[in-house]
């Protein structure tokens, strides 16, 4: 049986004890109370019935902790620029070499944003 894993972009709970969930551009239908909510990552096992995708089993995926490889490089660059600017302002007027400004910026970045 086909299986789909993705982020739930919409949920439609009907009064008739039916529900629908949308992953990407496809809707899947099930019976009972919907066990997931919008924004959850879910795994759906379904059966094709003509143009309909009937849910056999739906499970919410376990949330994982953010890992360094899931970081946003643009945000990291902005954080680094903020730290460089702060370090430059703090150390203006001193005779601190550029290498120490860079080191101070890295320490500030690590302290503020990990």
BAFI-3210 file (N, C-alpha, C; in Angstrom, 3 decimals, decimal comma, padded with zeros to 6 digits):
// residues 114
n [1|2|3|4|5|6|7|8|9|10|11|12|13|14|15|16|17|18|19|20|21|22|23|24|25|26|27|28|29|30|31|32|33|34|35|36|37|38|39|40|41|42|43|44|45|46|47|48|49|50|51|52|53|54|55|56|57|58|59|60|61|62|63|64|65|66|67|68|69|70|71|72|73|74|75|76|77|78|79|80|81|82|83|84|85|86|87|88|89|90|91|92|93|94|95|96|97|98|99|100|101|102|103|104|105|106|107|108|109|110|111|112|113|114]
n.u [000,834|000,441|002,445|002,824|004,785|004,892|004,406|001,517|-000,661|-003,253|-006,312|-009,437|-012,057|-014,996|-018,492|-019,712|-018,236|-015,953|-012,794|-010,363|-007,042|-004,369|-001,477|001,195|-000,049|-002,153|-005,140|-006,200|-008,433|-010,153|-011,713|-013,413|-012,010|-009,681|-006,301|-004,108|-002,723|-002,720|000,430|001,814|004,148|003,528|002,956|001,348|-000,481|-002,159|-004,998|-005,704|-008,727|-010,246|-010,350|-009,883|-008,032|-007,894|-007,400|-005,623|-003,914|-002,627|-000,025|001,546|004,724|007,662|009,035|012,113|015,139|016,568|019,314|022,725|023,117|020,660|020,330|019,715|021,517|021,481|020,326|022,260|024,424|023,473|023,328|026,088|027,006|025,760|027,094|029,742|029,463|028,707|031,000|032,905|031,924|032,138|034,869|035,956|038,256|040,155|043,328|043,115|043,923|042,720|042,350|041,671|039,234|037,733|037,846|036,499|034,003|033,223|033,032|030,963|028,889|028,607|027,829|025,389|023,751|024,398]
n.v [-001,175|002,266|004,895|007,973|010,652|013,684|017,250|018,312|020,341|021,216|020,582|018,994|018,518|016,790|016,830|014,451|012,327|012,002|012,856|014,960|015,273|017,268|016,896|018,304|018,757|017,037|015,473|013,400|011,014|010,079|008,172|008,977|010,796|013,229|012,493|014,173|017,512|020,683|021,503|019,469|016,798|013,973|010,455|008,690|005,891|004,660|003,740|003,527|004,490|004,712|008,037|008,785|008,917|006,837|006,793|004,403|004,114|006,549|008,397|010,548|011,915|011,555|014,346|015,843|016,988|020,147|020,166|021,081|020,945|021,595|024,255|027,654|029,174|031,849|033,247|032,679|034,087|036,720|036,948|036,774|039,119|041,046|040,588|041,214|043,953|044,878|044,196|045,779|048,339|048,304|048,020|050,251|052,882|051,730|050,015|047,493|044,617|043,479|040,713|040,089|041,409|039,869|037,409|038,092|038,642|036,083|034,744|036,220|035,666|032,887|032,875|034,273|033,039|030,377]
n.w [000,000|-000,704|000,740|002,440|003,556|005,239|005,837|007,441|005,807|005,905|007,678|007,803|009,680|009,778|010,720|010,298|011,279|009,771|008,329|006,703|005,517|004,326|002,461|000,884|-002,251|-002,129|-000,956|001,738|003,038|006,055|008,760|011,798|014,571|013,742|014,143|013,955|013,601|011,875|010,580|011,803|011,296|009,489|008,909|006,456|005,645|002,947|000,857|-002,536|-004,013|-006,663|-007,499|-004,949|-001,859|000,621|004,033|005,778|007,888|010,065|011,408|013,696|013,237|015,209|016,883|016,137|017,637|016,913|014,780|014,118|011,297|010,317|010,330|009,364|006,944|006,082|008,218|010,141|009,021|009,242|012,029|012,603|011,338|012,938|015,345|014,591|014,042|016,576|018,052|016,775|017,414|020,197|020,559|019,338|019,079|020,615|020,691|019,646|017,801|014,555|014,503|017,139|017,339|015,593|016,954|019,327|018,221|017,312|019,774|020,957|019,172|019,572|022,254|022,214|020,201|020,038]
ca.u [000,000|001,233|002,733|003,236|005,259|005,017|003,832|000,082|-000,896|-004,659|-007,119|-010,868|-012,818|-016,416|-019,409|-020,150|-017,228|-014,945|-011,839|-009,441|-005,770|-003,698|-000,018|001,570|-001,269|-003,070|-006,008|-006,386|-009,626|-010,223|-012,913|-013,190|-011,441|-008,360|-005,274|-003,022|-003,170|-001,972|001,813|002,459|004,715|002,803|003,111|000,021|-000,611|-003,480|-005,423|-006,349|-010,079|-010,559|-009,593|-009,776|-006,953|-008,497|-006,384|-005,661|-003,187|-001,969|000,740|002,383|006,137|008,308|009,786|013,535|015,775|017,279|020,731|023,449|022,975|019,331|020,312|019,539|022,773|021,232|020,143|023,578|025,216|022,956|023,789|027,513|027,157|025,375|028,191|030,884|029,161|028,764|032,400|033,579|031,494|032,673|036,332|036,363|039,084|041,204|044,360|042,934|044,093|041,535|042,183|040,963|037,845|037,101|037,690|035,437|032,749|032,878|032,605|029,661|027,955|028,389|027,109|024,030|022,941|024,878]
ca.v [000,000|003,492|005,591|009,366|011,345|015,107|018,196|018,519|021,754|021,538|019,523|019,260|017,565|016,918|016,358|013,098|011,379|011,858|013,960|014,995|015,950|017,617|016,921|018,860|019,159|015,902|015,254|012,021|010,968|009,037|008,130|009,213|012,094|013,372|012,405|015,127|018,885|021,429|021,764|018,224|015,911|012,712|009,357|008,196|004,703|004,832|002,858|004,255|004,056|005,640|009,277|009,052|008,303|006,499|006,560|003,149|004,374|007,844|008,576|011,742|011,590|012,099|015,566|015,711|018,222|020,856|019,845|022,151|020,894|022,066|025,682|028,516|029,888|033,288|033,743|032,619|035,202|037,956|036,963|037,078|040,532|041,802|040,449|041,990|045,370|045,143|044,135|046,964|049,499|048,191|048,142|051,460|053,769|050,958|049,552|046,043|044,169|042,932|039,301|040,050|041,799|038,679|036,420|038,598|038,469|034,653|034,426|036,852|034,888|031,610|033,122|034,730|032,168|028,978]
ca.w [000,000|-000,776|001,978|002,226|004,747|004,970|006,791|007,238|005,486|006,202|008,286|007,701|010,507|009,473|011,758|009,952|011,733|008,731|008,292|005,580|005,756|003,076|002,415|-000,422|-002,961|-002,133|000,200|002,174|003,871|007,067|009,596|013,220|014,927|013,137|015,179|013,714|013,391|010,872|010,961|012,226|010,289|009,659|007,974|006,095|004,808|002,346|-000,230|-003,632|-004,346|-007,750|-007,331|-003,514|-001,079|001,910|005,054|006,526|009,128|010,090|012,634|013,817|013,339|016,396|016,626|016,399|018,076|015,852|014,713|013,431|009,843|009,942|010,569|008,199|006,726|005,968|009,589|010,781|008,494|009,843|013,420|012,587|011,015|014,130|016,309|014,095|014,236|018,015|018,467|016,244|018,189|021,553|020,559|018,630|019,890|021,276|019,762|019,534|016,407|013,884|014,868|018,421|017,055|015,005|018,031|020,200|017,471|017,351|021,147|021,136|018,367|020,247|023,499|021,943|019,345|020,082]
c.u [000,880|001,373|003,203|003,670|005,427|004,377|002,371|-000,167|-002,340|-005,336|-008,576|-011,609|-014,297|-017,253|-019,837|-019,111|-016,208|-013,992|-010,986|-008,177|-005,088|-002,193|000,358|000,284|-002,333|-003,860|-006,142|-007,562|-009,609|-011,504|-012,529|-012,701|-010,020|-007,280|-004,101|-003,604|-002,274|-000,577|002,558|003,109|004,102|003,163|001,716|000,161|-002,025|-003,717|-006,093|-007,701|-010,583|-009,696|-009,357|-008,610|-007,504|-007,410|-006,644|-005,027|-002,512|-001,286|001,530|003,832|006,705|009,103|011,237|014,085|016,507|018,760|021,432|023,289|021,586|019,214|020,170|020,797|022,584|021,082|021,475|024,468|024,773|023,409|025,267|027,755|026,805|026,503|029,422|030,673|029,247|030,203|033,161|033,206|032,086|034,170|036,842|037,159|040,157|042,213|044,328|043,103|042,817|041,288|041,442|039,501|037,094|036,858|036,565|034,072|032,293|032,375|031,212|028,588|027,594|027,550|025,646|023,187|023,437|025,614]
c.v [001,239|004,149|007,007|009,941|012,811|015,945|018,419|020,005|022,176|020,313|019,941|018,175|017,800|016,368|014,915|012,031|011,042|013,043|013,855|015,719|016,167|017,627|017,288|019,308|018,070|015,809|013,759|012,012|009,810|009,138|008,328|010,628|012,140|013,386|013,375|016,521|019,554|021,741|020,526|017,538|014,546|011,712|008,783|006,960|004,753|003,830|003,719|003,635|005,011|006,880|009,613|008,305|008,075|006,107|005,221|003,382|005,734|008,007|009,865|011,303|012,218|013,332|015,334|017,049|018,837|020,489|020,934|022,126|021,319|023,582|026,433|029,365|031,397|033,902|033,735|033,770|036,539|038,064|037,324|038,557|041,422|041,764|041,236|043,488|045,743|045,150|045,362|048,211|049,482|048,491|049,358|052,341|053,036|050,510|048,029|045,642|043,517|041,475|039,167|040,475|040,600|037,623|036,830|038,407|037,022|034,251|034,999|036,081|033,580|031,798|033,481|033,699|030,736|028,605]
c.w [000,000|000,600|001,642|003,558|004,381|006,053|006,441|007,007|005,737|006,804|008,171|008,472|010,247|010,627|011,514|010,302|010,641|008,832|007,036|006,008|004,409|003,304|000,993|-001,113|-002,949|-000,830|000,448|003,135|004,847|007,871|011,057|013,459|014,379|014,228|015,013|013,549|012,348|011,407|011,438|011,029|010,531|008,571|007,724|005,223|004,251|001,228|-001,289|-003,930|-005,425|-007,596|-005,852|-002,888|000,324|002,908|005,745|007,892|009,012|011,442|012,575|013,984|014,604|016,009|016,987|016,852|016,898|015,910|013,928|011,914|009,373|010,112|009,249|008,038|006,643|007,355|010,327|010,313|009,094|011,290|013,497|012,282|012,206|015,153|015,880|014,320|015,719|018,503|017,993|017,041|019,599|021,576|019,794|019,587|020,670|020,233|019,627|018,067|015,867|014,265|016,204|018,260|016,493|016,080|018,973|019,528|017,508|018,738|021,420|020,379|019,072|021,524|023,251|021,207|019,267|018,920]
res [x|x|x|x|x|x|x|x|x|x|x|x|x|x|x|x|x|x|x|x|x|x|x|x|x|x|x|x|x|x|x|x|x|x|x|x|x|x|x|x|x|x|x|x|x|x|x|x|x|x|x|x|x|x|x|x|x|x|x|x|x|x|x|x|x|x|x|x|x|x|x|x|x|x|x|x|x|x|x|x|x|x|x|x|x|x|x|x|x|x|x|x|x|x|x|x|x|x|x|x|x|x|x|x|x|x|x|x|x|x|x|x|x|x]
***
